[in-house]
Amino acid sequence: MKYIHLSLLSSVLLPAPSLAQTIDPAADPETSNTSIVVTGNRATDPMPLDRIGGSVTVLDEQILDRRQVREVSDVLRDVPGVAVGRVPGQTQLRLRGAEANHTLVLVDGIEVSDPYAGEFDFGTLIADEASRIEVLRGQQSAIYGSDAIGGVIQYITLDGRDAPGAVARIEAGSFGMVNGAARIAGYSGDLDYALSATLNTTDGTPGARNGTRDLANDSGAVSLKTTFAPSTNARLTGVLRYARTNAEFNDSDSDPGSPTFGFQVDSPGNRFENEAIYVLIRGELDLLDDRWTQAFSAQIADTRRDGFASTGRSYGSEGQRLKGSYDTTLRIEAGGLTHRVTAALDVERERFRNTDPTGFAFTGRRQIDNVGLVGQYAIDLGDRASASASIRRDWNDQFADTTTYRLQASYRIAAATRVRGAVGSGVKNPSFYELYGFVDGRFIGNPDLRPEKSSGWEIGIDQSLFGERASIGVTYFESELDEEIFTSFPPPNFVASPGNRDTVSKRNGVEVFGEARFAEAWRVNGAYTYLRSHEDGAREVRRPSHTASLAVDWRAPKDAGGVTLVARYNGETIDSAFIDPSFVPVRVQLDDYFLLNVNADVRVMDNVELFGRVENLTAADYEDVFSFATPGRSFAIGARARF
């Protein structure tokens, strides 16, 4: 979604207001050569990380643990090509300059974006005790359809066989923060299970520049993941997840005569509630000695958002996504080559209802149906080369039918050197809010909007050094976006309304990663991204030209404890500020900033460890979005017990 003015309309729009290289910068050095990726293609069997031609980053359980990740969005700053914008009620991620709603977000295979807003609030995703993250960059619509125009992020909780046992974590820290997580997982015979829960609560910090009102936030989730395998070739998996957030937010000053007009200001009584239920059932069957695999799945996402002012409930929406899929892959091995032929069918219905209590908006239910058919062919030419081609046709009852494609290849020109590349196209359908949203005197939807369309390519090289104790990789990418949805403010009333641009938006850049290990104790990871992103000839907002991260990890002998230092740099960027009485946006510059976190842990018993961390050690004063204040230096200390 191209936000009109997050600080002005946050209370009405939303609830507030593996790089496929041999050794990834985030991958476990002990497993990076053999890591598999479940998100990188549509085949029913996972793909090795170093066989994928596109850009994929894997953040494993060890990374999340040692960097003491609580909000998942924080560690995603360490992924090349990712820019994070954090505000109460809608933490956004942009991949390679694409819009926040151009990223498909999956949790254990379930599409979790809000059908109303068209995107996912990463501020509500608190890290579980055993999980991993896969990030795919570049156009993925040929595999996943609309929403994957810029890439895919999948958050995966580990199952009972991968991470059995019980674990509990509790910590407390600055700003009245209490964070807890618990997990019990295991297996018995044909059944495995994993039940986990997370809770993060804080009294908060001021959310407005020069404000004094602390914004409290309570977020939590409960998840059950279980698999029943009555035979070696049949499996039935179920996922049930419930998430809830209750938090406070501010409005912007709407008085044209005020010196803070257009700025965030303290707004006592403003709060929002988000609630979501996600369900997935997936059955898998392997035939012909596992050469023919197939999967049937059904999933539901049911979301609700409500906003409250000091006078009572002020806005709300409901959304549901119902999706059924069938995937089948036939693997043929002949002459030292492996061929995979995949077909997939997606049938999806999205429904939306505005529950705005003011009487201004239409509160009837609307829906959009879509059918997608995928064909994919992949070939492995021994250990040195692989390639795949995907094509998808979507039939939609609201928009024109579309065809998207993706080609990718990987070739190892030497034992330590791999070149890779990908090219593809994508499509993003307008969100319900963009089509039908209505806020009296502020925003009017446009039911005549057309889908956005993208095309792009990338090429990269990965080099292992010093007997694979170090590695470096570089990727260059380009993409173009047609029919980009933007917000105009036509006179005489200057009421915001979306439309399609008749110009092409262009993005290109370079992603660099590096990784090194020194003996058994030291490990260093680094990443850097240069991005050039222009819309209608002007630089796009909230997209820093330069981002970088560096993580240094030291472990004591026998893993008795350790210290991790993480440094993150976000370059200067621009934003839109509604500080002119005409409500026409004014472009402002946001300064660059540097964040430094230090984490430490020590094992005091075989099954008990203590840990602590300091976030934003240098007390950097920064903003991701105009006039939205961010937390200063904070401290946390806690304990973890394993059984």
N, C-alpha and C positions, 0 to 999 in steps of 0.2 A: 504494500500500500504506500503510495506517495503521500506522506502526511502533509496536510494543509498547514498546520501549525500546532505542533504537539503541545506546546505550553498553553495555547488558547483553547484547543479542542480536545485535550486529553480526557476531559471529563465527559465527553459525549461520543468520541470515536471509539475509545477503548476504556478499560476499567479504571483508568486514572486520568480524571477530568472528564586411504593412507597414502601422503604423496606416494605414488606407487613406486617408490624407490627401494633399493635393496635394504638400506637401513634408514628408517624414517627418523626425523628429529625427535619424535615423541615415542617411537617404538621401543620395546624392551630389547636391549642389545643381545640378550641370550636367545630371543625367539624371532627377531626381525626377519631373518632369512626364510623362515618357514611360516610366518604369520598368515592367516587366512582372513579374507574379507567377505562378509555375508551381504554387504550392501552394494558392492561394485558392479553387479550384473544381474540379469533376470534368471540365470540358470539356477536350478534347484540345489546344485552342489556349490559350496563356497569356492572362491578362487584364491590361489596364493597371491600375496601382496605384490611380489615382484613379477607377476605375469600380467598386471593391469597396465595399460598404456596411459590412462588418464591419471590425474592427481588425486591421491588418496592419503589421508593421514589417520593413523590409529593411535589413540590415547588409551593405554591399557590400565589395568587395575593398579599396577605399581606406580605409574605416573600420578594417578588421581590420589593415591594414598600419600606419597612422599611430598606432594605439593599441597597436601591438606585442603583439597578442593571441597568447598561447600556449595556455592552457587556454580553450576556447570559453566555458565557464561564466562567466568573468570579464567578458567584454564583454556577456553577456546581462543583467548587472546594470543596463546602460544602457537596457534596454527597459522601457517602462511596463508595470506589472502583473506583473513577474517578481520573485520572491523566490528567493534562492540559499542553500542550506544545504550547506556544504562539510565533509565528514569523509572520512577514508581509507576507500576502498572503496565509497562511495555518495554522490557529490555529487548533490543533488536540486534540481530546479527546480519551483516552484509558480506557476501562472498564475492570477492573480485569486483567490487563496485556494484553488484546487482542490488536490487531493492530487498528489503527485509522479507517481504512476502514472496520473493522469488526462490526461497530456500524451502525445500520439503523437509519437514522434521518428523522423524519416526522415533517412537519409544517402544522397544521390543517388537518392531514391525508394524506398529499402529500409527497411522497418520494422526498427529495430535494438534494440528493448527485449528484455530477457532474458525468454523465455517462462516461466521458472520464477518469477522475482521480479515480473514484470509491469511493470518500468520499466528505464530506461537510466541508467547511471552516467556523468554528464557529466564526471567527473574523468578519464576515459579518452580524451576527444576533444581531440586536440591540433590546432591550426589548421594547415592546409596553406598553401602559398605563394600559391595563387590559389583563393579560395573566397568564398562569400557565404552569408548566413543569412536565412531567412524565418520570421517568427514570427506565427502566427495565434492570436488570443485569442477565447474564447467557444466555445460548443458547436459542434463540427464533426462529430458522429457521423453526421449525414445524408449527409455526403460520404465520411467515412473509417471509419465504424463504431466499435466499441468501442476504447477507449484515447484517443479524441479528445474526450472529454467536456469537458475544460477548454481544449483548444486543440491546435495542431500546431506543432512546430519542425522545420524542414528545413534541414540543412546540405548545401550544394551545392558540389562542386568544379567549377571551370570546365573546359570541354573544350578541345581543341586548337585550334579555330578562334577561340574567344573570347579565349584567352590563350596564343598560341604562344611557343615559345622555351624556353630552359633557365635555371634559376635555382637557386642553392644558398645556404643560410643556416646560419651556425654562431655560437653564442654561449656564453658561460660567465658564471657569477656566483656569488652567495652560496649558502651551504649545499651546496656541491659540485655546483651545477647546471650541466648541459650540455644545450643544446637545439639540435637541427639539423633542417633540412628541405631536401628537394631535389625538383625537378620538371623533367621534360622533356616537352614537348608540341608538337604541330604537326599538319600535315595535308598530304596529297598526293593530289590527285585526289579520289576518292570516299571516302577514308578519313581520319579524324582520330583522334588519340590523346592521352592525357595519363596519364603515369606519375608518381606522387608518393609520397613517403615522409616520415614524421615520426618524431622520437625525442626524448623528454624524460626525462632521468635526473637524480636529485638524491639527495644523502645525507640530505636532510630536516631537519626541526626536531622538537622534542618534540611529541608528539601528545596528551599528557595534561596537564591543569592541574597545575602544580607538578612535572611529570615531567621527566626528563633524557634519556630514550631518544629519539634521533632516528629518525624513520620514513622509511626510504629508499623511493623509488618509481621504477620504470622503466616507461615507457609508450611505445608506438610503433605505427605502422600503415603498411601499404603498400597503395596503391590503383591500379588500372588502369581507365581509362574510355575507351571507344573507340566510334566510330560509323562505320558503313559505309552510304553513300548511293548505291546503284547508279543511281538516277534521281532526278529532281527531286521525285517524289512518294512515294518509298519510303526508309525508313531502318531500320537495325538497330543497336541500341545494347546494349553489354555493360558491366557494372560488376562488378569483382572487388575485394573489400576484405578484408584480414586485419589484425586488431588484437590486441594482447597487452599485458597489464599484469602486472607482478610487483612487489608492494609489501608493506610491513610495516604491522601494525596493533596496537592494544592491546585488551585486555579491560577490563571493569569489575571492580571489587573485589566479590567475591561473599561475603565473610566478614561476617556480620551484626555481629560483635563488633569490627570494624575501624573506626577513625575515618574512613576513606575509603570505607566501604561505599557502593556505587552510583556511585562516581566512576571515571572512566578512570584506570588505573594502568599504569605501565610493565610490559610483558609480553614479555620477551625470547623470541625464537623464533617468535612469531606472525607469519605472513605469508600472503598469498593470491596465487593466479594466476588471471587471467581471460584467456580466449582466445575469439576469435570469428571466424567466416568468413561473409562476406555475398556473395551472388551475385544479379545481376539481368540478365535478358535481355528487351529490349523491342523489338518491331517496330511500325512506324508506316506507314500507307498513306493517302494523300490522293487522293480521287476527286472528280469533278464540278468540275474547276478549283479544287481545294482547298476546296470548300464542304462536302464530306463527309470528315471525318477519323476515323480509327479506330486503335486501338492494342491490341496484345496483349502481355502481360507475364507473366513468371514470376520468382519470387524465392525465395531461401532464406536463412534466418538460422540459424546453427548455433553455439551458445554452450556454453562449459564454464567452470565455476567450481570451484576447489579451495582449501581452507584448510589451513594447517599450524600445528601447535603445536610446542613444543620436543621433544615425544615422537613427532612424525610427523604424517601426514595426519589431519585432524580432521573435515572435512566436505567435501561436494561436491555438484554438481548438473550436469545436462545438459539442454539445451532446444533444440528445433528448431521453426522456423516455415516452412511450405511454403505459398506463396500464388500463385494464378493470377488474372489480371484481364483483362477485355475492356472497353474504353471506346470509345464512338463518339459523334460530335457532327455534327449537320447544321446548317449556317449558312444562313439565308435572309435576303436583303436585299430590301426592298420599301418603297417610299414613304418613303425616308429612315430607315427603322428596320432594325435588325439583330436577328434572332431566332436563338437557339441552343437546339437541343433535344439533350439528352445522355442516354444510357443507359449504365449500367455494371454489370458483374457481377464480384463477388469470390468466390472459393472458397478457403478457408483451413483449414489443419490445424495445430494446435499440439500439440507432444509434449513430455513431461517425464519425467525419471527422476532420482530422488534417489540419489546415489552415496555417501551417508554410510557411512563404513567402520565405525561403531560397532556396527551391528546393531540399533539402536533403530528405525530408520525403514524403511518399505516401500520397496524398491528396484526394484520392477517399473515398467514403462513405462505411463503414462497419456496420453490424448490427448483433444482437443476439436475437433470439426469445425463450421465455420460457413459459410453461404452468404448473401451480401448482394446485394441488387438495388437500384440507384440510378436515380432519374429526376430530371432537372434541366431547368429552363427558364430562360433568361436573355434579356433584351431591352435593347438600347441605343437610347435615344430621342435620337439625334443626339449632340452633345458635352455636353449638359447633364444628362442623367438616364440611369440604368440601374437594373435590378432583376433579381433572380433568386429562384427557389424550388427547393428540393431536398427530396426525400423518399426514405427508405431503409427497406427491410424486410429484417430479418435472421432467418434460420432457424438455430437452434443446437441441437445434439444434447444439450447439458447443461443449458441454461437456457431459459426461456420465450422464444418468438419476440417480437421487438420492432419497433416502427416509430418512426423519428425524422424530424424535419423541420428545415429552416432557411430563413428568408426574410431577404433583405437588399436595401437600396436606397440609392441615392446621387442627390442632386439639387443642381445648382449654381444657387443662387438669384441669383448675380451672378458676374462674371468672377473675383472673388477670394474668393468665399464658397461653401462647400459644406457641406451638411448630409447626414448619413448615419445609417443605423440598421440593426439586425439583431435577429432573434428566432429562437430555436431550442431544440432539445432534444437530450439526449445520454444515452448508456448506457455503463456500464463493467462488464464481466464480472469476477468475482473471479479473482485470480491462482491459479496452481497451489499456491503456497505457502499462501495463505489457505485454500484448499480442503483440501489434503492434507498440508501441512507438519507435521512432528513433530520436536520436540526434547525428549528425555527430561527430564521435570521442569520444563520451561520453557515449552513452547508446543505446543498441539494444534490442528490445522486443523479446519475445519468444512465438510464436504461439502454441507451444506444451505444454504449462503449463497446469497442472491439478488443479481442485478446491481444496482448503484447507478444511479439515474436522476436526470437534471438537466434543468432548464429555465431559460432566462434571456433577457434582452434588453439592448440598449444603444442609446444615441443620442449622436451627436457632431456637432460643428461645427468646420470648419477655415477659417482666415482667412489669406490672404496679405496682406502689408503692404509698402509702399515699393517697388512694382513688382516684387514677388516676391523682394526681397532679404531678407525676413524672413517668418516665418509663426508661427502659434500655433494650437493645437488642443486641444479639451477633449472628453472622453468620460465619460459616466455609464453605469454598468452595474449590473445586479442579476442574481442567480441563486439558485436553490434546489436542494438536493440531497436526494432521498428515498432511503431504504434505505441510508444511509451505513454502510459497514463500519467497525466500531470494535473495539477489543480490550477484553475484560472479564477480570476476575480473580476468578472465583467461589470462595467458601469451600467446603470447609475448607482445600483445598490451595493456592488462589490461583494455579493454573496458568493462564497466559494462553491465551485462545482467542478468535477473532473471531466477531462476530455482526452482524446488521443492526439499525440503530436504528429505532425506531418514531416518532421525531421528525424534523422537517425542519431541515436545516442551511441557514443563510442567509448570503449574501455580497453586498455592494454596495460601490461605491466610485467614485472619480473618477481619471481619468488625464489628465495635462496634458503637452503637449510644446511646445517652442519652438525656433526655429532662426533664425539671422541670419548674414549675410555682409557683411563690410566690405571694400570694394575687392577686390583679388585675393588679399590675404595672410591675412585673418582670417576665421575661421568659428567660431561658437559654437552648441553644441547643448545643450539641457536637457530633462529629463524629471522628472516628479513623480507619485507615486501615493499616494492615500489609500485604505486598504482596511479594511473592517469585516467580519470573518468569525467567525461563531458556530456552534458545534455543540452540540446539546442544551442550548441556552441559555447556554453558556459560550464564552469567547473561544478560538479554535483556536490550537494551538501552532505555532511556527516561521513565523508570518505577521506581519511587522511592519505596524503601522498606517500608517507613513510610510516611503517610500523615495524617493530622489531621486538624480539624477546631473547633472553639468555637465562638458562637454568644450570646451576652448578650443584651437583649432588655428591656428598661425601658420606660413606657408610663405615661404621666401626667394624672391626673383625667379628665374624660370626653373626653379623647383622644385629648387633646388640643396641644399635641406635644410629643416629645420623643427623646431619644438618643439610638443608636444601635452601639455596638462595635463588630467587626468581626475580629478574629485572624485566620490566616491560616498558616499551616506549611507544607513545602514540603521537604522531606528528601533528603539526598545525592543520586545522581544517576550517571549513566555513559552515555556516548554518543560516537558516531563515529566521528572522526576528520580526514579529508583528508589532513594531513599535511606532508605526505611522497610523494616524487616525483613519486613514482610508482602508486599513486592514490589508493593503498590498504589502507583501513581505519585503523586508530590507535585508540584504546580505551582510552578515557580520562574521568576523574571524574569531575562532576559538584557538587559544594558545596550545602549543604542544605540551606534553607532560610526560613524566617519568615516574613509574611506580616500582617500589622495591619491597619485596616480601621476604621474610626469613622464617623458616620452619625448622623445628627440632623435635626429636623423639628419642626416648630411651626405654629399653625393656627392663623392667624391675623384677619381673617374674617370668616364668616360661610362657604364661598366657596373659600377662598384664603389661601394658606399656603406658607411659605418660608422654604427653606431647604439648607443645605450645607453639605459638607463632606471633609474629608482628606483621601486620599488613600496612602498606603505605608508610614505611618506616621514616621516610623523609618528610612526611606530612604535606605532600603535594596538594596544592589548591587547584583543582581542574574542573572542567565541565565537558561532558560528552554531548550535551544538548544545551542550547542557549538558555541561560539563567537557571538551569537545574543544578543545584548544589550536590556535591558528592561527599562521601565520608572522608574524614581525616585519618590520622594514625589510630590504629586499634590494636588491642592485645587479646589473646585468647589462650586458655589453658584447659586441658582436659585429660581424660583417661579412656583407654579401650581395653576390653576384656574379651578373650576368645575361649570358647569351650569346646 
